[in-house]
Amino acid sequence: GAGVSQSPSNKVTEKGKDVELRCDPISGHTALYWYRQSLGQGLEFLIYFQGNSAPDKSGLPSDRFSAERTGGSVSTLTIQRTQQEDSAVYLCASSPGFATRGGYGYTFGSGTRLTVV
Amino acid sequence: GNSVTQMEGPVTLSEEAFLTINCTYTATGYPSLFWYVQYPGEGLQLLLKATKADDKGSNKGFEATYRKETTSFHLEKGSVQVSDSAVYFCALSQGAQKLVFGQGTRLTINP
């Protein structure tokens, strides 16, 4: 697609429920990244994919968080047994995965605002 | 590990004032450096970037110069406008690896 698409744009869920957030990267981008932005906070790295593998998942805050990517394209971030502290905007970004003349171009989606009540 | 430190906000200026938002970094090797902007209610947008020492990134009147000797990438604009009110994030990356962000600086421009 023309840009990075994330769905849903907003999600309200009850504490203890599982949620799935979806990211559809720019076509042909091999690298995909998930970040979390809590209210009033900066951007916290969660996980990075190169193709279907995740060389860096160091930012996942607990084992309730997992992510997968299939076909080198769409990625799903799953949060199990959601807690109120999981409330945040979850951002996805993609990049070609190689350097162009302008360096590595990262493009961000508009995010999914997750509210756990 | 790699890290980015930004000037703490919030920053409040009058229209047409000169803006500087400081950014310093810690990294091994030669990272690429970025400034991202997040306007109210919108997503994160790339404002400018520099990929090697002494490069100057510029866009929309904003500039930042990659200074390896001081490990800095300060953002400047000569005359700010109300429409520049946003949160600004300094970031670095090495190769195709993750972007590492500073904590963000909220800028408010008053008419």
Interface residues (C-beta under 8 A of the other chain):
Chain A: A31 Y33 Y35 Q41 G42 L43 F45 Y48 Q50 D56 G59 L91 A93 S95 G97 F98 A99 G102 G103 Y104 G105 Y106 T107 F108 G109 S110 G111
Chain B: S32 F34 Y36 E42 G43 L44 Q45 L46 K49 T51 F89 S93 G95 A96 Q97 K98 L99 V100 F101 G102 Q103 G104
